[in-house]
């Protein structure tokens, strides 16, 4: 399947999360392709939408988080929950 150059920009931007929302409801991002930097702006009202999580982050004025950082945070949360459960079990065993 062949893609047009603009379609490739959309795919890369959505995957990498290089989309930021401006105050005028315009999503703009820059991509390096073939050693050139191009800035592309799309008006959301024209129907060119980004992935929902990227838009929500932009609306909350957050910087995009890489998937590796996000996965490690989720893993750390699971580990801390497990530690809390283990501590609770030890306390119950000590009181029994």
GUVEXGU-528862 format. One record per residue: x, y, z of N, C-alpha, C, CB in turn; residue number from 1. Coordinates in Angstrom, 3 decimals, decimal comma, padded with zeros to 6 digits, always signed. Glycine has a CB too. Layout:
% residues N
n_xx; n_yy; n_zz; ca_xx; ca_yy; ca_zz; c_xx; c_yy; c_zz; cb_xx; cb_yy; cb_zz; n
X; Y; Z; X; Y; Z; X; Y; Z; X; Y; Z; NUM
...
% end
This chain:
% residues 96
n_xx; n_yy; n_zz; ca_xx; ca_yy; ca_zz; c_xx; c_yy; c_zz; cb_xx; cb_yy; cb_zz; n
+000,843; -001,173; +000,000; +000,000; +000,000; +000,000; +000,888; +001,236; +000,000; -000,959; -000,002; +001,215; 1
+000,690; +002,125; -000,938; +001,502; +003,330; -001,023; +000,793; +004,471; -000,313; +001,791; +003,699; -002,492; 2
+001,579; +005,254; +000,382; +001,052; +006,410; +001,096; +001,550; +007,687; +000,440; +001,457; +006,371; +002,585; 3
+000,726; +008,705; +000,506; +001,177; +010,023; +000,088; +002,065; +010,583; +001,183; -000,024; +010,973; -000,207; 4
+002,842; +011,591; +000,855; +003,773; +012,160; +001,829; +003,030; +012,714; +003,044; +004,615; +013,266; +001,179; 5
+001,898; +013,378; +002,844; +001,130; +013,917; +003,970; +000,586; +012,811; +004,859; -000,017; +014,782; +003,463; 6
+000,192; +011,676; +004,248; -000,287; +010,551; +005,038; +000,818; +010,010; +005,930; -000,820; +009,448; +004,128; 7
+002,041; +009,968; +005,413; +003,170; +009,509; +006,221; +003,409; +010,439; +007,398; +004,433; +009,408; +005,367; 8
+003,310; +011,751; +007,159; +003,465; +012,702; +008,255; +002,422; +012,440; +009,339; +003,348; +014,147; +007,738; 9
+001,176; +012,221; +008,936; +000,109; +011,967; +009,902; +000,389; +010,707; +010,706; -001,238; +011,847; +009,191; 10
+000,792; +009,647; +010,022; +001,067; +008,388; +010,710; +002,202; +008,532; +011,715; +001,405; +007,301; +009,703; 11
+003,280; +009,167; +011,299; +004,432; +009,339; +012,184; +004,068; +010,227; +013,364; +005,623; +009,935; +011,417; 12
+003,371; +011,313; +013,106; +003,016; +012,238; +014,179; +002,096; +011,583; +015,189; +002,359; +013,484; +013,612; 13
+001,138; +010,825; +014,737; +000,229; +010,157; +015,660; +000,954; +009,102; +016,482; -000,927; +009,524; +014,899; 14
+001,868; +008,382; +015,868; +002,591; +007,344; +016,588; +003,554; +007,922; +017,613; +003,343; +006,469; +015,617; 15
+004,248; +008,974; +017,282; +005,278; +009,511; +018,161; +004,767; +010,569; +019,119; +006,382; +010,081; +017,347; 16
+003,592; +011,081; +018,900; +003,025; +012,065; +019,803; +003,614; +013,447; +019,673; +003,188; +011,610; +021,181; 17
+004,065; +013,841; +018,487; +004,634; +015,170; +018,277; +003,557; +016,164; +017,856; +005,745; +015,116; +017,221; 18
+002,448; +016,164; +018,546; +001,351; +017,040; +018,164; +001,032; +017,941; +019,345; +000,096; +016,223; +017,722; 19
+000,971; +019,220; +019,099; +000,681; +020,186; +020,152; -000,487; +021,051; +019,714; +001,925; +021,057; +020,476; 20
-001,282; +021,461; +020,659; -002,443; +022,272; +020,330; -002,128; +023,732; +020,597; -003,680; +021,823; +021,136; 21
-002,419; +024,596; +019,641; -002,250; +026,032; +019,809; -003,569; +026,624; +020,301; -001,795; +026,705; +018,477; 22
-003,525; +027,879; +020,695; -004,726; +028,521; +021,218; -005,785; +028,752; +020,149; -004,365; +029,831; +021,859; 23
-005,470; +028,567; +018,901; -006,427; +028,805; +017,819; -007,024; +027,515; +017,288; -005,761; +029,558; +016,689; 24
-007,008; +026,458; +018,090; -007,538; +025,163; +017,677; -006,807; +024,611; +016,455; -009,023; +025,280; +017,380; 25
-005,524; +024,888; +016,373; -004,715; +024,361; +015,276; -003,676; +023,426; +015,873; -004,038; +025,513; +014,452; 26
-003,568; +022,259; +015,311; -002,569; +021,295; +015,755; -001,382; +021,414; +014,813; -003,143; +019,827; +015,780; 27
-000,222; +021,671; +015,374; +000,963; +021,791; +014,524; +002,058; +020,884; +015,055; +001,457; +023,259; +014,456; 28
+002,883; +020,389; +014,174; +004,009; +019,570; +014,584; +005,098; +019,640; +013,527; +003,573; +018,115; +014,824; 29
+006,297; +019,290; +013,947; +007,437; +019,290; +013,030; +007,977; +017,880; +012,923; +008,545; +020,270; +013,504; 30
+008,353; +017,504; +011,743; +008,887; +016,168; +011,505; +010,132; +016,289; +010,638; +007,825; +015,245; +010,833; 31
+011,146; +015,515; +010,965; +012,347; +015,476; +010,140; +012,217; +014,281; +009,205; +013,652; +015,383; +011,016; 32
+012,214; +014,564; +007,916; +012,101; +013,520; +006,915; +013,068; +013,859; +005,791; +010,633; +013,382; +006,389; 33
+013,908; +012,932; +005,445; +014,927; +013,150; +004,410; +015,811; +014,351; +004,739; +014,262; +013,353; +003,042; 34
+016,210; +014,467; +005,989; +017,124; +015,501; +006,477; +016,589; +016,920; +006,293; +018,447; +015,375; +005,774; 35
+015,288; +017,078; +006,209; +014,685; +018,410; +006,161; +013,626; +018,494; +007,248; +014,070; +018,709; +004,754; 36
+013,487; +019,652; +007,819; +012,481; +019,864; +008,853; +011,310; +020,593; +008,220; +013,059; +020,667; +010,066; 37
+010,138; +020,013; +008,369; +008,946; +020,639; +007,827; +007,927; +020,779; +008,949; +008,367; +019,819; +006,638; 38
+007,294; +021,930; +009,017; +006,247; +022,157; +010,001; +004,914; +022,118; +009,286; +006,445; +023,508; +010,746; 39
+004,018; +021,317; +009,810; +002,715; +021,142; +009,191; +001,655; +021,518; +010,212; +002,517; +019,683; +008,680; 40
+000,679; +022,300; +009,800; -000,411; +022,702; +010,681; -001,730; +022,253; +010,079; -000,406; +024,232; +010,913; 41
-002,572; +021,700; +010,917; -003,896; +021,278; +010,480; -004,937; +021,904; +011,393; -004,021; +019,730; +010,477; 42
-006,004; +022,367; +010,807; -007,116; +022,898; +011,579; -008,013; +021,722; +011,949; -007,907; +024,000; +010,779; 43
-008,317; +021,552; +013,226; -009,128; +020,422; +013,668; -010,530; +020,463; +013,088; -009,201; +020,394; +015,176; 44
-011,026; +021,644; +012,784; -012,384; +021,752; +012,264; -012,507; +021,179; +010,861; -012,828; +023,197; +012,266; 45
-011,391; +020,979; +010,174; -011,432; +020,396; +008,833; -011,450; +018,876; +008,886; -010,239; +020,872; +008,013; 46
-011,438; +018,304; +010,054; -011,569; +016,863; +010,174; -010,269; +016,099; +010,214; -012,367; +016,363; +009,071; 47
-009,136; +016,759; +010,296; -007,859; +016,065; +010,407; -007,540; +015,943; +011,888; -006,714; +016,818; +009,630; 48
-007,888; +014,825; +012,466; -007,790; +014,637; +013,907; -006,533; +013,861; +014,277; -009,025; +013,915; +014,431; 49
-006,020; +014,155; +015,443; -004,915; +013,381; +016,004; -005,515; +012,278; +016,857; -003,939; +014,283; +016,842; 50
-004,665; +011,397; +017,362; -005,180; +010,379; +018,257; -005,698; +011,049; +019,523; -004,092; +009,330; +018,591; 51
-006,702; +010,466; +020,142; -007,416; +011,113; +021,237; -006,513; +011,392; +022,434; -008,583; +010,255; +021,667; 52
-005,612; +010,482; +022,786; -004,752; +010,705; +023,956; -003,813; +011,890; +023,736; -003,935; +009,440; +024,268; 53
-003,352; +012,085; +022,510; -002,459; +013,207; +022,223; -003,211; +014,520; +022,332; -001,835; +013,065; +020,825; 54
-004,432; +014,558; +021,818; -005,236; +015,775; +021,894; -005,561; +016,105; +023,343; -006,530; +015,623; +021,078; 55
-005,901; +015,093; +024,133; -006,227; +015,338; +025,541; -005,013; +015,874; +026,287; -006,736; +014,049; +026,214; 56
-003,822; +015,329; +026,021; -002,612; +015,832; +026,656; -002,355; +017,274; +026,265; -001,415; +014,967; +026,287; 57
-002,575; +017,593; +025,000; -002,347; +018,954; +024,527; -003,326; +019,920; +025,172; -002,466; +019,021; +023,003; 58
-004,568; +019,487; +025,348; -005,555; +020,353; +025,977; -005,223; +020,596; +027,439; -006,945; +019,750; +025,850; 59
-004,551; +019,651; +028,077; -004,149; +019,816; +029,471; -002,771; +020,453; +029,574; -004,158; +018,470; +030,191; 60
-002,197; +020,856; +028,442; -000,886; +021,512; +028,371; +000,214; +020,631; +028,952; -000,922; +022,849; +029,109; 61
+000,148; +019,342; +028,661; +001,182; +018,413; +029,106; +002,108; +018,098; +027,941; +000,558; +017,116; +029,677; 62
+003,338; +017,803; +028,285; +004,276; +017,353; +027,264; +003,997; +015,884; +026,979; +005,760; +017,570; +027,713; 63
+004,191; +015,437; +025,742; +003,989; +014,026; +025,428; +004,946; +013,146; +026,221; +004,169; +013,783; +023,930; 64
+004,458; +012,009; +026,687; +005,259; +011,064; +027,442; +005,583; +009,889; +026,537; +004,522; +010,596; +028,730; 65
+006,826; +009,488; +026,538; +007,180; +008,349; +025,701; +006,523; +007,092; +026,254; +008,716; +008,175; +025,622; 66
+006,295; +006,130; +025,373; +005,631; +004,905; +025,787; +006,456; +004,137; +026,804; +005,348; +004,032; +024,585; 67
+007,787; +004,207; +026,707; +008,635; +003,508; +027,673; +008,477; +004,099; +029,064; +010,101; +003,568; +027,242; 68
+008,444; +005,442; +029,168; +008,262; +006,075; +030,467; +006,901; +005,732; +031,040; +008,423; +007,590; +030,356; 69
+005,887; +005,734; +030,184; +004,541; +005,433; +030,635; +004,462; +003,989; +031,136; +003,527; +005,671; +029,502; 70
+005,086; +003,054; +030,430; +005,071; +001,654; +030,834; +005,816; +001,459; +032,145; +005,684; +000,777; +029,744; 71
+006,949; +002,145; +032,328; +007,700; +001,982; +033,570; +006,926; +002,561; +034,749; +009,075; +002,654; +033,458; 72
+006,190; +003,659; +034,533; +005,363; +004,211; +035,606; +004,267; +003,237; +036,006; +004,747; +005,545; +035,177; 73
+003,621; +002,620; +035,009; +002,577; +001,644; +035,304; +003,160; +000,455; +036,057; +001,894; +001,173; +034,010; 74
+004,355; +000,028; +035,664; +005,005; -001,093; +036,339; +005,346; -000,724; +037,781; +006,276; -001,519; +035,579; 75
+005,844; +000,493; +037,997; +006,163; +000,942; +039,346; +004,913; +001,021; +040,208; +006,857; +002,298; +039,304; 76
+003,800; +001,459; +039,622; +002,545; +001,511; +040,365; +002,110; +000,116; +040,795; +001,450; +002,169; +039,520; 77
+002,243; -000,863; +039,886; +001,871; -002,238; +040,217; +002,759; -002,778; +041,331; +001,968; -003,140; +038,974; 78
+004,071; -002,473; +041,267; +004,989; -002,940; +042,301; +004,651; -002,321; +043,651; +006,433; -002,612; +041,919; 79
+004,322; -001,041; +043,677; +004,000; -000,395; +044,948; +002,701; -000,949; +045,519; +003,895; +001,125; +044,769; 80
+001,726; -001,261; +044,658; +000,490; -001,873; +045,134; +000,776; -003,248; +045,730; -000,536; -001,987; +043,991; 81
+001,658; -004,014; +045,092; +002,016; -005,336; +045,597; +002,716; -005,221; +046,946; +002,913; -006,074; +044,591; 82
+003,606; -004,234; +047,096; +004,283; -004,022; +048,374; +003,283; -003,675; +049,469; +005,333; -002,913; +048,247; 83
+002,292; -002,835; +049,147; +001,272; -002,474; +050,127; +000,464; -003,697; +050,540; +000,344; -001,391; +049,563; 84
+000,100; -004,548; +049,566; -000,655; -005,753; +049,875; +000,172; -006,703; +050,732; -001,102; -006,450; +048,589; 85
+001,463; -006,851; +050,429; +002,336; -007,726; +051,204; +002,453; -007,232; +052,638; +003,725; -007,814; +050,557; 86
+002,603; -005,922; +052,813; +002,691; -005,346; +054,152; +001,405; -005,587; +054,920; +002,989; -003,845; +054,077; 87
+000,279; -005,433; +054,262; -001,009; -005,642; +054,909; -001,166; -007,093; +055,336; -002,151; -005,237; +053,977; 88
-000,761; -008,043; +054,497; -000,842; -009,464; +054,834; +000,047; -009,768; +056,027; -000,441; -010,337; +053,629; 89
+001,258; -009,210; +056,076; +002,159; -009,443; +057,204; +001,546; -008,920; +058,496; +003,522; -008,777; +056,956; 90
+000,925; -007,747; +058,446; +000,295; -007,184; +059,644; -000,848; -008,066; +060,124; -000,217; -005,766; +059,365; 91
-001,641; -008,574; +059,195; -002,758; -009,444; +059,568; -002,231; -010,730; +060,183; -003,645; -009,758; +058,344; 92
-001,162; -011,305; +059,611; -000,581; -012,535; +060,151; -000,007; -012,297; +061,541; +000,511; -013,072; +059,213; 93
+000,605; -011,139; +061,773; +001,172; -010,828; +063,084; +000,075; -010,663; +064,129; +002,023; -009,560; +063,010; 94
-001,049; -010,101; +063,742; -002,151; -009,881; +064,676; -002,944; -011,151; +064,944; -003,075; -008,810; +064,145; 95
-002,824; -012,164; +064,099; -003,615; -013,387; +064,260; -003,051; -014,303; +065,292; -003,719; -014,114; +062,969; 96
% end
